[in-house]
Amino acid sequence: MSEQPFAYSLTHAESGWTWCVYDEDGETVAAGSVYSQSDAQAAIEDSIRLAARELRA
């Protein structure tokens, strides 16, 4: 995982896992809901990579 200014939340819900990625200002940059925890973690990591790439552009 890169050392970019992002944080995330990962929450278990009745229907699966919800996740949200935040920038250093606390603004949501990505969010979603999936069935498995591992899929949610992968989505978080992908979202952080994408947001970091956009930050460098």
Buried (B, 14 or more C-beta within 10 A) or exposed (E): EEEBEBEBEBEEEEEBBBBBBBBEEEEEBBBBBBEEEEBBBEBBBEBBBEBBEEEEE
